[in-house]
Amino acid sequence: MIRVFWRSMVVSRKRVATCMSVICCAFLFFFAALPVCAGQLSLEVGSAVLLDTRSKRLLYEQNSARKIPPASLTKVMAMYVALDAVKAGKASLRTPVRISQAAAGTGGSSMRLKAGERVRLEDLLRGMAVVSANDASVAVAEHIAGSQAAFVGMMNRKAAQIGMKNTVFKTPHGLPANGQVTTASDMLILACRYLEAHPSARYYHDAPAIIHNGITMQNTNRLLGKDSVNGLKTGFTRDSGYNVILTSKRNGREMVAVVMRAPSGEVRSREARRLLNYGANLQASLDKKTTKASSKSSAKSAKKSPEQPKKTAEAAAVRSANGKKTQTAAFASGKGKKTQAAASASAKGKKTQTVASASDRKGKSSPLPRLVLPQTASLPPT
C-alpha cells in the first residue's frame, strides 16, 4: 500500500510540473507577442540621435552608427576648418576672396557666385550656412588650403582629431562621391565640438536669408524659429536622403538633434520636431526627479543639523567641567605647587576652549549632501 501511494504521489507531481511548464510557455508566448510600449519613440528615418548638451546625456538614439552619406552636413566640417584658420590668424573674415571658374561652375545649391568677382570670406561662410552654397564651399576651400584636395585632407584630419571614427570626407561641400560616409553619432560629435570651438558660428546659421548680387535667398532650414530651433544645417542628395542637424534651446536647456535619411523634406521636419518635443518632455521629467531627490536630501540634512550643535555644546560643557576639576585638585595639593598647578590648569582650560571653538566652527560649516547624477558617456577629447 505504501509503495502504491508513493508511486501515485510521484506521478501527480510530474503531472503538476508538466502543467506548470505548459502554462509558463503560454505566458512567455503571450508577452512576446505584445507590442512595444507606446511611450517609446520610433522615427520614420534611417537614423537619429538627441543630446542634452549641458549634462551630455543621450536622450534618444536610433541606428546612430549606420553609415550614410552626409550630403551638405559636410559643410559644417568645412566651416569648422575655415574658422579654425581664422582663429589661428591664417585667414581673415574681412578678406575678399577671388571666385575661381571651378567655384562658380560647381553644381547643386549655390549663392550665384560669378567667376572673377571678389566676396568676403565671412559672406561665403554665411552662404554655406544659410543656402548650403556649394560654390561658396569650393571658393573657401581654395582660399584656405590652395586646393579642394588639400582642404578635404584638413577636414579628415579634424574629424580624426575630434573622434569621428566612422566618417570620411571626399569633397568640401558634400556632393556625391564614392566612399564619402558618416553616421548620426559622428555628426553629433561634430556639431558639439564645432559650437564649443566657435560659439559665434551660430550667427551664420540662424540668419533667415542672405542677399547676394541683388538676389534674396532663404535659409534651407525650414524649422528655424520653430520649436525654439536656432540652427544648424540641412543636407540632401539622392543617396543620403534628407538629413538635418538641429540645435534647440528650451527653458534654458539646449539640445542637439541629428536626423538622417528621411524619405522627404516634410518627413524630415515632422520627425525632427517629434524628436525635439520628446527630448523636452524627457528633460522635464528628469528635472522633476532631480528636484525631488534634492528636496529629500535637504530635508534629511535639516533634521540632522540641529543635533550636531547640541553634541558640540555638551562636549564643551564636559571639557569645561573637567577643567574645573583639574583646577580644584591643583589647589588641594601642596602649598608650593599651588601656583604651578593653577597655571597648568589655566593652560588646559585655554586648550579646551580652543578645541571647543574649533568644534563649533566645524559644526556650523558642515556642507549639505550633494545629489550625484548617473555617469554619462562624454564626448572624446580634442
BALUMTOR-427128 format. One record per residue (C-alpha): residue in three letters; y, x negated, z negated. Coordinates in Angstrom, 3 decimals, always signed. Each point is the difference from the previous one (the first is absolute). Last residue first. Layout:
// BALUMTOR-427128
+------+----------+----------+----------+
| type |        y |        x |        z |
+------+----------+----------+----------+
|  ala |        Y |        X |        Z |
...
+------+----------+----------+----------+
***
This chain:
// BALUMTOR-427128
+------+----------+----------+----------+
| type |        y |        x |        z |
+------+----------+----------+----------+
|  thr |  +67.152 |  -40.026 |  +28.839 |
|  pro |   -2.231 |   +1.423 |   -2.722 |
|  pro |   -2.691 |   +2.584 |   +0.805 |
|  leu |   +0.931 |   +3.565 |   -1.006 |
|  ser |   -1.157 |   +1.118 |   -3.404 |
|  ala |   -3.143 |   +1.994 |   -0.800 |
|  thr |   +0.664 |   +2.289 |   -2.931 |
|  gln |   -0.530 |   -0.458 |   -3.732 |
|  pro |   -0.054 |   +3.181 |   -2.043 |
|  leu |   +3.210 |   +0.677 |   -1.964 |
|  val |   +0.514 |   -1.479 |   -3.467 |
|  leu |   +2.161 |   +2.215 |   -2.205 |
|  arg |   +1.921 |   -2.107 |   -2.472 |
|  pro |   -0.452 |   +0.037 |   -3.768 |
|  leu |   +3.276 |   +0.216 |   -1.905 |
|  pro |   +1.441 |   -3.326 |   -1.143 |
|  ser |   +0.165 |   -1.116 |   -3.663 |
|  ser |   +3.638 |   -0.954 |   -0.624 |
|  lys |   +0.570 |   +1.733 |   -3.356 |
|  gly |   -3.260 |   -1.083 |   -1.625 |
|  lys |   +0.465 |   -3.587 |   +1.095 |
|  arg |   +3.466 |   -0.057 |   -1.527 |
|  asp |   -1.339 |   +1.413 |   -3.256 |
|  ser |   -2.710 |   -2.659 |   -0.148 |
|  ala |   +2.594 |   -2.696 |   +0.519 |
|  ser |   +2.011 |   +1.471 |   -2.862 |
|  ala |   -3.096 |   +0.090 |   -2.234 |
|  val |   -0.760 |   -3.634 |   +0.783 |
|  thr |   +3.573 |   -1.026 |   -0.839 |
|  gln |   -0.032 |   +1.957 |   -3.288 |
|  thr |   -3.275 |   -1.595 |   -1.032 |
|  lys |   +1.365 |   -3.414 |   +0.842 |
|  lys |   +3.127 |   +0.729 |   -2.032 |
|  gly |   -2.123 |   +1.163 |   -2.976 |
|  lys |   -2.127 |   -3.102 |   +0.274 |
|  ala |   +3.137 |   -2.152 |   -0.220 |
|  ser |   +1.161 |   +1.969 |   -3.039 |
|  ala |   -3.423 |   -0.408 |   -1.641 |
|  ser |   +0.176 |   -3.744 |   +0.536 |
|  ala |   +3.504 |   -0.139 |   -1.443 |
|  ala |   -1.136 |   +2.047 |   -3.000 |
|  ala |   -3.010 |   -2.247 |   -0.498 |
|  gln |   +2.156 |   -3.124 |   +0.022 |
|  thr |   +2.549 |   +1.500 |   -2.411 |
|  lys |   -2.666 |   +1.229 |   -2.440 |
|  lys |   -2.133 |   -3.163 |   +0.092 |
|  gly |   +1.491 |   -1.725 |   -3.031 |
|  lys |   -0.303 |   +3.133 |   -2.147 |
|  gly |   -3.709 |   +0.529 |   +0.697 |
|  ser |   -1.405 |   +3.154 |   +1.725 |
|  ala |   +1.330 |   +3.576 |   -0.455 |
|  phe |   +2.921 |   -0.631 |   +2.368 |
|  ala |   -2.390 |   -0.960 |   +2.791 |
|  ala |   -2.198 |   +3.009 |   -0.627 |
|  thr |   +3.008 |   +2.303 |   +0.361 |
|  gln |   +1.014 |   -1.625 |   +3.355 |
|  thr |   -3.533 |   +0.286 |   +1.395 |
|  lys |   -0.198 |   +3.636 |   -1.005 |
|  lys |   +3.360 |   +0.679 |   +1.664 |
|  gly |   -1.151 |   -1.654 |   +3.229 |
|  asn |   -3.227 |   +2.001 |   -0.061 |
|  ala |   +2.066 |   +3.169 |   -0.337 |
|  ser |   +2.120 |   -1.021 |   +3.025 |
|  arg |   -3.130 |   -0.682 |   +2.038 |
|  val |   -1.395 |   +3.409 |   -0.891 |
|  ala |   +3.305 |   +1.668 |   +0.892 |
|  ala |   +0.170 |   -1.843 |   +3.345 |
|  ala |   -3.553 |   +1.089 |   +0.844 |
|  glu |   +0.856 |   +3.608 |   -0.824 |
|  ala |   +3.122 |   -0.162 |   +2.191 |
|  thr |   -2.010 |   -1.414 |   +2.938 |
|  lys |   -2.699 |   +2.646 |   -0.418 |
|  lys |   +2.652 |   +2.719 |   +0.026 |
|  pro |   +1.703 |   -1.580 |   +3.037 |
|  gln |   -3.376 |   +0.102 |   +1.818 |
|  glu |   -0.837 |   +3.614 |   -0.745 |
|  pro |   +3.051 |   +1.437 |   +1.768 |
|  ser |   -1.127 |   -1.604 |   +3.362 |
|  lys |   -3.469 |   +1.563 |   +0.242 |
|  lys |   +1.058 |   +3.544 |   +0.816 |
|  ala |   +2.659 |   -1.150 |   +2.488 |
|  ser |   -2.543 |   -2.320 |   +1.665 |
|  lys |   -2.345 |   +2.930 |   +0.579 |
|  ala |   +2.782 |   +2.177 |   +1.407 |
|  ser |   +1.175 |   -2.751 |   +2.352 |
|  ser |   -3.530 |   -0.535 |   +1.313 |
|  lys |   -0.438 |   +3.736 |   +0.568 |
|  ser |   +3.320 |   +0.195 |   +1.826 |
|  ser |   -0.971 |   -2.947 |   +2.245 |
|  ala |   -3.318 |   +1.632 |   +0.890 |
|  lys |   +1.776 |   +3.248 |   +0.834 |
|  thr |   +2.594 |   -1.801 |   +2.129 |
|  thr |   -2.690 |   -1.944 |   +1.892 |
|  lys |   -1.959 |   +3.175 |   +0.687 |
|  lys |   +3.136 |   +1.707 |   +1.275 |
|  asp |   +0.839 |   -2.998 |   +2.195 |
|  leu |   -3.494 |   +0.083 |   +1.535 |
|  ser |   +0.415 |   +3.678 |   +0.935 |
|  ala |   +3.443 |   -0.597 |   +1.493 |
|  gln |   -1.348 |   -2.956 |   +1.978 |
|  leu |   -2.831 |   +2.161 |   +1.347 |
|  asn |   +2.446 |   +2.678 |   +1.107 |
|  ala |   +2.190 |   -2.567 |   +1.775 |
|  gly |   -3.038 |   -1.615 |   +1.642 |
|  tyr |   -1.293 |   +3.315 |   +1.334 |
|  asn |   +3.446 |   +0.813 |   +1.345 |
|  leu |   +0.124 |   -3.387 |   +1.754 |
|  leu |   -3.450 |   +0.483 |   +1.531 |
|  arg |   +0.764 |   +3.520 |   +1.178 |
|  arg |   +3.195 |   -1.273 |   +1.596 |
|  ala |   -1.944 |   -2.726 |   +1.821 |
|  glu |   -2.540 |   +2.588 |   +1.133 |
|  arg |   +2.651 |   +2.204 |   +1.557 |
|  ser |   +1.942 |   -2.828 |   +1.614 |
|  arg |   -3.084 |   -1.629 |   +1.521 |
|  val |   -1.359 |   +3.376 |   +1.080 |
|  glu |   +3.220 |   +0.726 |   +1.894 |
|  gly |   +0.037 |   -3.448 |   +1.602 |
|  ser |   -3.529 |   +0.468 |   +1.239 |
|  pro |   -3.615 |   -1.073 |   -0.644 |
|  ala |   +0.885 |   -2.016 |   -3.127 |
|  arg |   -1.279 |   -3.555 |   +0.246 |
|  met |   +1.755 |   -1.473 |   -3.022 |
|  val |   +1.861 |   +1.260 |   -3.079 |
|  val |   +1.571 |   -2.474 |   -2.433 |
|  ala |   +1.884 |   +1.200 |   -3.076 |
|  val |   +2.319 |   -1.931 |   -2.304 |
|  met |   +1.120 |   +1.781 |   -3.152 |
|  glu |   +3.129 |   -0.351 |   -2.095 |
|  arg |   +0.527 |   +1.574 |   -3.427 |
|  gly |   +3.505 |   +0.905 |   -1.212 |
|  asn |   -0.699 |   +3.721 |   +0.130 |
|  arg |   -1.070 |   -0.284 |   +3.630 |
|  lys |   +0.340 |   -2.987 |   +2.317 |
|  ser |   -1.830 |   -0.139 |   +3.330 |
|  thr |   -0.959 |   -2.880 |   +2.258 |
|  leu |   -2.014 |   +0.756 |   +3.118 |
|  ile |   -2.141 |   -2.128 |   +2.318 |
|  val |   -1.111 |   +1.901 |   +3.098 |
|  asn |   -2.727 |   +0.043 |   +2.633 |
|  tyr |   -0.808 |   +2.354 |   +2.883 |
|  gly |   -3.030 |   -1.011 |   +2.032 |
|  ser |   -0.969 |   -3.652 |   +0.217 |
|  asp |   -1.501 |   -0.219 |   +3.482 |
|  arg |   +2.367 |   +2.473 |   +1.628 |
|  thr |   +2.972 |   -1.760 |   -1.554 |
|  phe |   +2.229 |   +1.145 |   -2.831 |
|  gly |   +2.028 |   -1.402 |   -2.891 |
|  thr |   +2.429 |   +1.190 |   -2.667 |
|  lys |   +1.995 |   -2.003 |   -2.524 |
|  leu |   +1.666 |   +0.225 |   -3.482 |
|  gly |   +1.854 |   +1.767 |   -1.570 |
|  asn |   +2.009 |   +2.196 |   -2.422 |
|  val |   -2.367 |   +2.970 |   -0.499 |
|  ser |   +1.151 |   +2.249 |   -2.882 |
|  asp |   -2.210 |   +2.845 |   +1.244 |
|  lys |   +2.130 |   +0.082 |   +3.174 |
|  gly |   +2.836 |   -2.481 |   +0.649 |
|  leu |   -2.012 |   -1.952 |   +2.579 |
|  leu |   -3.074 |   +2.033 |   +0.916 |
|  arg |   +0.725 |   -0.178 |   +3.746 |
|  asn |   -0.299 |   -3.791 |   +0.007 |
|  thr |   +0.848 |   -0.768 |   +3.655 |
|  asn |   +3.684 |   -0.390 |   -0.935 |
|  gln |   +2.297 |   +1.501 |   +2.621 |
|  met |   +1.640 |   -1.835 |   +2.926 |
|  thr |   +3.664 |   +0.416 |   +0.965 |
|  ile |   +0.967 |   -1.668 |   +3.305 |
|  gly |   +3.476 |   -1.519 |   +0.429 |
|  asn |   -1.344 |   -3.484 |   +0.715 |
|  his |   -1.900 |   +0.158 |   -3.291 |
|  ile |   +0.310 |   +2.696 |   -2.664 |
|  ile |   -2.455 |   +0.215 |   -2.896 |
|  ala |   -1.493 |   +2.937 |   -1.874 |
|  pro |   -1.074 |   +1.360 |   -3.397 |
|  ala |   +0.331 |   -3.414 |   -1.729 |
|  asp |   -2.599 |   -0.254 |   -2.767 |
|  his |   -1.906 |   -2.927 |   +1.523 |
|  tyr |   +2.769 |   -2.551 |   +0.457 |
|  tyr |   +1.514 |   +0.677 |   -3.424 |
|  arg |   -3.427 |   -0.446 |   -1.599 |
|  ala |   +0.067 |   -3.638 |   +1.126 |
|  ser |   +2.389 |   -0.660 |   -2.914 |
|  pro |   -3.007 |   -0.301 |   -2.329 |
|  his |   -1.229 |   -3.080 |   +1.914 |
|  ala |   -2.763 |   -1.864 |   -1.860 |
|  glu |   -1.182 |   +2.992 |   -2.046 |
|  leu |   +0.392 |   +2.331 |   +2.975 |
|  tyr |   -2.145 |   -2.224 |   +2.229 |
|  arg |   -2.581 |   -0.642 |   -2.710 |
|  cys |   -0.520 |   +3.727 |   -0.585 |
|  ala |   -0.097 |   +0.947 |   +3.685 |
|  leu |   -2.366 |   -2.841 |   +0.902 |
|  ile |   -2.420 |   +0.757 |   -2.834 |
|  leu |   -0.115 |   +3.644 |   +1.061 |
|  met |   -0.532 |   -1.034 |   +3.620 |
|  asp |   -2.938 |   -2.126 |   -1.146 |
|  ser |   -1.559 |   +2.944 |   -1.826 |
|  ala |   +0.496 |   +2.286 |   +3.005 |
|  thr |   -1.847 |   -2.518 |   +2.141 |
|  thr |   +0.966 |   -2.347 |   +2.845 |
|  val |   -0.965 |   -0.823 |   +3.569 |
|  gln |   +1.145 |   -1.913 |   +3.094 |
|  gly |   -3.211 |   -1.321 |   +1.557 |
|  asn |   +0.871 |   +0.960 |   +3.570 |
|  ala |   +3.653 |   +0.989 |   +0.378 |
|  pro |   +1.691 |   +3.418 |   +0.041 |
|  leu |   +3.764 |   -0.018 |   -0.746 |
|  gly |   +0.656 |   -0.986 |   -3.609 |
|  his |   +3.487 |   -1.537 |   +0.288 |
|  pro |   -0.291 |   -3.737 |   -0.726 |
|  thr |   -3.399 |   -0.251 |   +1.743 |
|  lys |   -3.480 |   -1.248 |   -0.897 |
|  phe |   -0.100 |   +0.739 |   -3.733 |
|  val |   -3.248 |   -0.263 |   -1.942 |
|  thr |   -0.535 |   +1.884 |   -3.261 |
|  asn |   -3.045 |   +0.227 |   -2.266 |
|  lys |   +0.928 |   -2.492 |   -2.724 |
|  met |   +3.619 |   +1.038 |   -0.502 |
|  gly |   +0.429 |   -2.148 |   -3.120 |
|  ile |   +3.712 |   -0.871 |   -0.056 |
|  gln |   -0.475 |   -3.469 |   +1.503 |
|  ala |   -2.526 |   +1.113 |   +2.611 |
|  ala |   +2.444 |   +2.581 |   +1.366 |
|  lys |   +2.795 |   -2.553 |   -0.026 |
|  arg |   -2.111 |   -2.393 |   +2.046 |
|  asn |   -0.788 |   +2.823 |   +2.423 |
|  met |   +3.687 |   +0.826 |   +0.455 |
|  met |   +0.957 |   -3.634 |   +0.520 |
|  gly |   -2.646 |   -0.288 |   +2.750 |
|  val |   +1.428 |   +3.174 |   +1.546 |
|  phe |   +3.379 |   -1.765 |   +0.124 |
|  ala |   -1.442 |   -3.010 |   +1.794 |
|  ala |   -1.655 |   +2.245 |   +2.589 |
|  gln |   +3.158 |   +2.064 |   +0.546 |
|  ser |   +2.068 |   -3.091 |   +0.725 |
|  gly |   +2.893 |   -2.020 |   -1.440 |
|  ala |   -0.856 |   +0.849 |   -3.610 |
|  ile |   +2.950 |   +2.027 |   -1.338 |
|  his |   +1.821 |   +0.919 |   +3.246 |
|  glu |   -3.127 |   +0.576 |   +2.073 |
|  ala |   -1.546 |   +2.214 |   -2.680 |
|  val |   +3.256 |   +1.940 |   -0.468 |
|  ala |   +0.314 |   +0.692 |   +3.740 |
|  val |   -3.668 |   +1.049 |   +0.189 |
|  ser |   +0.416 |   +2.427 |   -2.903 |
|  ala |   +3.242 |   +1.395 |   +1.491 |
|  asp |   -1.822 |   +0.872 |   +3.220 |
|  asn |   -2.733 |   +1.725 |   -2.006 |
|  ala |   +2.516 |   +2.281 |   -1.704 |
|  ser |   -1.573 |   +2.035 |   -2.807 |
|  val |   +2.964 |   +2.421 |   +0.082 |
|  val |   +1.189 |   -0.522 |   -3.590 |
|  ala |   -1.612 |   -3.199 |   -1.266 |
|  met |   -0.084 |   -2.042 |   +3.216 |
|  gly |   +3.496 |   +1.174 |   +0.968 |
|  arg |   +1.303 |   -0.953 |   -3.428 |
|  leu |   -1.509 |   -3.440 |   +0.428 |
|  leu |   +1.748 |   -0.339 |   +3.370 |
|  asp |   +3.286 |   +1.054 |   -1.578 |
|  glu |   -0.425 |   -2.611 |   -2.751 |
|  leu |   -0.626 |   -2.703 |   +2.618 |
|  arg |   +3.253 |   +0.748 |   +1.791 |
|  val |   -0.320 |   +1.021 |   +3.622 |
|  arg |   +0.907 |   -2.059 |   +3.053 |
|  glu |   -0.514 |   +1.327 |   +3.518 |
|  gly |   -1.827 |   -2.099 |   +2.584 |
|  ala |   -2.872 |   +2.394 |   +0.650 |
|  lys |   +0.849 |   +3.531 |   -1.117 |
|  leu |   -1.315 |   +1.633 |   -3.180 |
|  arg |   -0.805 |   +3.712 |   +0.127 |
|  met |   -0.978 |   +0.389 |   -3.687 |
|  ser |   -3.677 |   +0.059 |   +0.885 |
|  ser |   -3.287 |   +1.894 |   -0.316 |
|  gly |   -2.632 |   -1.096 |   +2.502 |
|  gly |   +0.438 |   -2.805 |   +2.491 |
|  thr |   +1.575 |   -3.435 |   -0.357 |
|  gly |   +2.308 |   -0.800 |   +2.923 |
|  ala |   +3.114 |   -0.660 |   -2.095 |
|  ala |   -1.906 |   -2.488 |   -2.159 |
|  ala |   -1.510 |   -1.893 |   +2.946 |
|  gln |   +3.370 |   -0.097 |   +1.807 |
|  ser |   +1.502 |   -1.606 |   -3.072 |
|  ile |   +2.509 |   +1.570 |   -2.384 |
|  arg |   +2.444 |   -2.526 |   -1.462 |
|  val |   +0.191 |   +0.351 |   -3.766 |
|  pro |   +3.441 |   +0.233 |   -1.607 |
|  thr |   -0.143 |   -1.562 |   -3.505 |
|  arg |   +1.206 |   +2.299 |   -2.758 |
|  leu |   -3.407 |   +0.325 |   -1.679 |
|  ser |   -0.192 |   -3.779 |   -0.228 |
|  ala |   -3.015 |   -2.254 |   +0.544 |
|  lys |   -1.594 |   -3.056 |   -1.594 |
|  gly |   +1.774 |   +0.521 |   -3.331 |
|  ala |   -3.250 |   +0.588 |   -1.914 |
|  lys |   +0.932 |   +3.643 |   -0.613 |
|  val |   +0.649 |   +0.493 |   +3.707 |
|  ala |   -3.373 |   -1.509 |   +0.878 |
|  asp |   -1.696 |   +2.231 |   -2.573 |
|  leu |   +1.848 |   +2.942 |   +1.545 |
|  ala |   -1.605 |   -0.805 |   +3.363 |
|  val |   -3.480 |   -0.348 |   -1.500 |
|  tyr |   +0.257 |   +3.333 |   -1.852 |
|  met |   +1.466 |   +1.695 |   +3.094 |
|  ala |   -3.035 |   -1.051 |   +2.038 |
|  met |   -2.303 |   +1.104 |   -2.832 |
|  val |   +1.587 |   +3.455 |   -0.025 |
|  lys |   -0.110 |   -0.022 |   +3.810 |
|  thr |   -3.797 |   -0.005 |   -0.058 |
|  leu |   +0.178 |   +3.574 |   -1.304 |
|  ser |   +0.737 |   +0.565 |   +3.695 |
|  ala |   -3.691 |   +0.229 |   +0.924 |
|  pro |   -2.168 |   -1.170 |   -2.928 |
|  pro |   -3.352 |   +0.086 |   +1.825 |
|  ile |   -2.603 |   +1.344 |   -2.458 |
|  lys |   -2.526 |   -1.742 |   -2.249 |
|  arg |   -1.352 |   +2.268 |   -2.744 |
|  ala |   +0.634 |   -1.495 |   -3.469 |
|  ser |   +2.093 |   +2.955 |   -1.229 |
|  asn |   -2.757 |   +2.506 |   +0.748 |
|  gln |   +1.796 |   +2.502 |   -2.258 |
|  glu |   +1.887 |   -1.160 |   -3.094 |
|  tyr |   +2.256 |   +1.823 |   -2.432 |
|  leu |   +2.121 |   -0.697 |   -3.098 |
|  leu |   -0.449 |   -3.760 |   -0.002 |
|  arg |   +1.808 |   -1.259 |   -3.106 |
|  lys |   +2.497 |   -2.822 |   +0.464 |
|  ser |   +1.779 |   +1.391 |   -3.100 |
|  arg |   +3.456 |   -0.028 |   +1.587 |
|  thr |   -1.044 |   +0.193 |   +3.666 |
|  asp |   -2.155 |   +3.114 |   -0.381 |
|  leu |   -2.278 |   -0.480 |   +3.012 |
|  leu |   -1.494 |   +2.301 |   +2.652 |
|  val |   -2.677 |   -0.807 |   +2.598 |
|  ala |   -1.133 |   +1.568 |   +3.243 |
|  ser |   -2.609 |   -0.292 |   +2.728 |
|  gly |   -1.163 |   +1.797 |   +3.137 |
|  val |   +2.019 |   +3.157 |   -0.591 |
|  glu |   -0.689 |   +3.652 |   -0.856 |
|  leu |   +0.450 |   -0.634 |   -3.715 |
|  ser |   -2.369 |   +0.889 |   -2.817 |
|  leu |   +1.459 |   +0.517 |   -3.461 |
|  gln |   -2.143 |   +0.799 |   -3.036 |
|  gly |   +0.867 |   +3.038 |   -2.108 |
|  ala |   -2.424 |   +2.217 |   +1.946 |
|  cys |   -2.940 |   -1.885 |   -1.464 |
|  val |   -2.440 |   -1.009 |   +2.735 |
|  pro |   -2.317 |   +2.773 |   +1.173 |
|  leu |   -3.241 |   +0.932 |   -1.812 |
|  ala |   -3.274 |   -0.894 |   +1.738 |
|  ala |   -0.737 |   -2.843 |   -2.400 |
|  phe |   +0.391 |   +2.466 |   -2.874 |
|  phe |   -2.712 |   +2.290 |   +1.345 |
|  phe |   -2.415 |   -2.777 |   +0.939 |
|  leu |   +0.311 |   -1.533 |   -3.464 |
|  phe |   -0.537 |   +3.378 |   -1.653 |
|  ala |   -3.121 |   +0.670 |   +2.068 |
|  cys |   -1.381 |   -3.442 |   -0.798 |
|  cys |   +0.531 |   +0.625 |   -3.712 |
|  ile |   -1.774 |   +3.370 |   +0.190 |
|  val |   -2.992 |   -1.546 |   +1.789 |
|  ser |   -0.187 |   -2.790 |   -2.591 |
|  met |   +0.122 |   +2.547 |   -2.833 |
|  cys |   -2.797 |   +2.049 |   +1.539 |
|  thr |   -2.228 |   -3.065 |   +0.346 |
|  ala |   +0.662 |   -1.048 |   -3.596 |
|  val |   -0.845 |   +3.514 |   -1.243 |
|  arg |   -3.234 |   +0.013 |   +2.010 |
|  lys |   -0.974 |   -3.411 |   -1.354 |
|  arg |   +0.645 |   +1.173 |   -3.554 |
|  ser |   -2.141 |   +3.104 |   +0.588 |
|  val |   -2.883 |   -2.160 |   +1.241 |
|  val |   +0.217 |   -2.307 |   -3.026 |
|  met |   +0.039 |   +2.962 |   -2.399 |
|  ser |   -3.013 |   +1.580 |   +1.720 |
|  arg |   -1.896 |   -3.271 |   -0.307 |
|  trp |   +0.777 |   -0.212 |   -3.740 |
|  phe |   -1.196 |   +3.565 |   -0.614 |
|  val |   -3.223 |   -0.634 |   +1.884 |
|  arg |   -0.604 |   -3.209 |   -1.984 |
|  ile |   +0.668 |   +1.766 |   -3.310 |
|  met |   -2.395 |   +2.808 |   +0.870 |
+------+----------+----------+----------+
***
